[in-house]
Amino acid sequence: MNNIKNQYLNLPQKSPYLTILISLAFILFLGIGISYIKIDDNFVKMFPDNIPSKIVWDDIQEDFGSTEHLVVAFGNRGQSILEDSDAYSNLVDLVTQYENLDLVEQVISINNNFSDKGNKTLKSNFTNEQIDYFTNQTHSYISFYIVPKLDINNADLVSDVKRIAKNQLNSYDVHFAGQPYLTGEVPNLISKDIRSLMFIGVAVMVILLGLNLKSFYSVFIVFLTSLLSLVGTMGFMGWLYLITGYDIYNFTILGTSMPIILLTIANSDGVHIAARFRKEVRKLKDVSLALAATLKSLRKPIFLTSLTTAIAFLSMISSPIPHMIGYGIVIAFGVFLAWILSTTFLPSLIIIRKWNLNASKFKKDSFIESLVEKLSQKVIRNPKQVLFASILIVGLSSIGLWFVKVEVNVIKFFNEDTSIRESTNFVDKELFGSMSFTIQCEGDFSRLDNIVLLDSLQRRIEGKKIISEIKKSFSYADIVKESYQNFNIYMDWEDSSLYPEDNAHLSEVLLFSQDNNENAELRLSSIINSKKNKTLIMSQMETVSTERASEIAKTVNSEIARFKIDTGSEIEFKTTGLLIFLKDFVSMVVESSLISIVLSVFIIALVVRIFFGSFSYAFLSIIPLSTAIILNFGIMGLIGVELSHLTALLTSVIIGVGVDFSIHYLSDYKNKIKDRDSFKNSNLDTSKDVGYPIMLDVVSNLGFVALLFSSIIPLNFIGGLMIFAMLSTSFGTLTILSSVIELMKGRIKN
């Protein structure tokens, strides 16, 4: 075992070219896995199978197929679409083309019963009631609903829908909305945004590193190591999916933050080695000795920081969100991969370089080194004042913890002026909304009295003023009433009643409808099962915030409970749909963050206790990350940054980076008091030596400020919070941790 360890430790210096070759070959093998990555845009898969709304949802999908619709609306403002024969002709063509797509189950349109175009217009063919159902109030836009097949790739569906609409409706204003549209369009939008902004961010990172390390080669090898870590990790994700077939290893909307997090962590390891090597070369005047001294002092802390950071991400295994589990496992692997490359590949690149030891970069302090020295002296000279001021800042920030809000509605991730938000707002305001809300009803619906009860509940919910966001609903009762009306017209009977006389008459009416309408059977199968013991009330509503979704869900559930008491109905009602998912997702995101924080802090303290052999070091190690968590989430609450399933990932980043800085600090301090057998100036020298790479790490990650210019709100937040996380963790290490050590010196055992 020791022989293997020694070979690992000495390989970069004894056989640097072999080390580089092995590293590149390993990354190449892992990188092949990128071709096996599957992009998954199914938002519903993020929910555990055992939550009530998901169980109901799966049951509905099995019985009725998809209840989520992609909304397409077209027209021109200020122009009536009712007399536009071209609009009707285009509508017929569009519906036909969409129905022929393999990804589409059916299209719900005003012209479902008519396919002949002729010279017809909407006004000449349809009743006012039918027209009002599919058009906006001014009759300038008409809409239809595409029902996708189950388990398809919504990105492919959206691509086909937009392509056909572009060819057919080039003279009209076109809008798209609905959950299938969002889940199909959002991943592409985020990917494009990240690619362009990450390029800017990386460029800024490289420039800032170059200005401080004063060596293009140093910057290049640090960045190359980070890039290879990213490639290897993404490939590992592909291999995991290929081998296991588990959906948790698919690339989802969560995965869009992966490049940011991996580059941050890998960059941190590289910066520590490059900065320490620069300091050792200046002191020892020999590259081999300087690299040996660098690796001797940093191998253990880099291993421990990698271990504890990986633990922070592996704590996601306990998350109630399935895809968080896969995300945590993949990132944890990436952390260890960055550790391996930083301690083998990177040193090999350093040793093969012919360094000019007389160059000014090895003689003069950089701006950051000078700044760190001044800060260190101030903290060491005034530990009580610094500690008091720091605790005061953390305490004030903690007030914001009570104001943190959760937002997991994907459409709220976009600014108001983006096309995807504008289209959704149009459908919300002009038509009947883009969010779904479904009530599953179980009972005997061959009985007319139960159908009447369905209608009663439907109207009761629609009539609630406090949930005015619900625009339109549809149920089996509507089909029965429509079929009865058509039956009376056909029979030339005048009857003002809404329903047939009795159960026998009901059967006659439904049989007539199926015999005279080829689409009737398909329409019925989407709303009631063959046994007539399960049916749906499907509602369309405006897009609402997560907080409002929770309020509406509670109101609807309480209204259903009161309805059952008032009517004595034995029908069972269960709610599901995007509205209910958002309500459930709120608690899941909060629960996931809390579990990650508590579990990570406990395990990290335990690991530090084992490796450092002291409870004092374990306590000290969690100070920076604890203060950073309070600062970050407190500031989020104070300035109104909402917690989402994307920004929640920053919990692990804060923990990883916070413990990274503290372990480097404690490890260096422990070595100094061991070598000197004295506490004199040990804390000051540690603050200078470790403070430089810490601050350099912070400065290099300022490149993520580019994400502040994203059109996607969570990416704005991630950009700002990533920078603030680096600042808060460095603040916790270089002020609070440093001042606590200074006040406790003499009581901290080596």
Sequence and secondary structure as in RCSB ss.txt:
>XXXX:A:sequence
MNNIKNQYLNLPQKSPYLTILISLAFILFLGIGISYIKIDDNFVKMFPDNIPSKIVWDDIQEDFGSTEHLVVAFG
NRGQSILEDSDAYSNLVDLVTQYENLDLVEQVISINNNFSDKGNKTLKSNFTNEQIDYFTNQTHSYISFYIVPKL
DINNADLVSDVKRIAKNQLNSYDVHFAGQPYLTGEVPNLISKDIRSLMFIGVAVMVILLGLNLKSFYSVFIVFLT
SLLSLVGTMGFMGWLYLITGYDIYNFTILGTSMPIILLTIANSDGVHIAARFRKEVRKLKDVSLALAATLKSLRK
PIFLTSLTTAIAFLSMISSPIPHMIGYGIVIAFGVFLAWILSTTFLPSLIIIRKWNLNASKFKKDSFIESLVEKL
SQKVIRNPKQVLFASILIVGLSSIGLWFVKVEVNVIKFFNEDTSIRESTNFVDKELFGSMSFTIQCEGDFSRLDN
IVLLDSLQRRIEGKKIISEIKKSFSYADIVKESYQNFNIYMDWEDSSLYPEDNAHLSEVLLFSQDNNENAELRLS
SIINSKKNKTLIMSQMETVSTERASEIAKTVNSEIARFKIDTGSEIEFKTTGLLIFLKDFVSMVVESSLISIVLS
VFIIALVVRIFFGSFSYAFLSIIPLSTAIILNFGIMGLIGVELSHLTALLTSVIIGVGVDFSIHYLSDYKNKIKD
RDSFKNSNLDTSKDVGYPIMLDVVSNLGFVALLFSSIIPLNFIGGLMIFAMLSTSFGTLTILSSVIELMKGRIKN
>XXXX:A:secstr
 HHHHHHHHHHHHH HHHHHHHHHHHHHHHHHGGGG  B   GGGGS TTSHHHHHHHHHHHHH     EEEEEE
 TTS STT HHHHHHHHHHHHHHHTSTTEEEEE TTTT    TT  HHHHS HHHHHHHB TTSSEEEEEEEE T
T  HHHHHHHHHHHHHHH TTSEEEEESHHHHHHHHHHHHHHHHHHHHHHHHHHHHHHHHHHH  HHHHHHHHHH
HHHHHHHHHHHHHHHHHHH  GGGSB GGGGGHHHHHHHHHHHHHHHHHHHHHHHHHHH  HHHHHHHHHHHHHH
HHHHHHHHHHHHHHGGGG SSHHHHHHHHHHHHHHHHHHHHHHTHHHHHHHTS   TTSGGGTS  HHHHHHHHH
HHHHHH HHHHHHHHHHHHHHHHGGGGG  B   GGGGB TTSHHHHHHHHHHHHSS SEEEEEEEES TTSHHH
HHHHHHHHHHHHT GGGTTEEEEEEHHHHHHHHHHHHHHHHT     SS SSHHHHHHHHHHHHHH TTHHHHHH
TTB TTSSEEEEEEEE    HHHHHHHHHHHHHHHHHHHHHH    EEEEESHHHHHHHHHHHHHHHHHHHHHHH
HHHHHHHHHHHH  HHHHHHHTHHHHHHHHHHHHHHHHHT  B TTGGGHHHHHHHHHHHHHHHHHHHHHHHHHH
HSS TTHHHHHHHHHHHHHHHHHHHGGGGGGGGG SBHHHHHHHHHHHHHHHHHHHIIIIIIHHHHHHHTTTS  
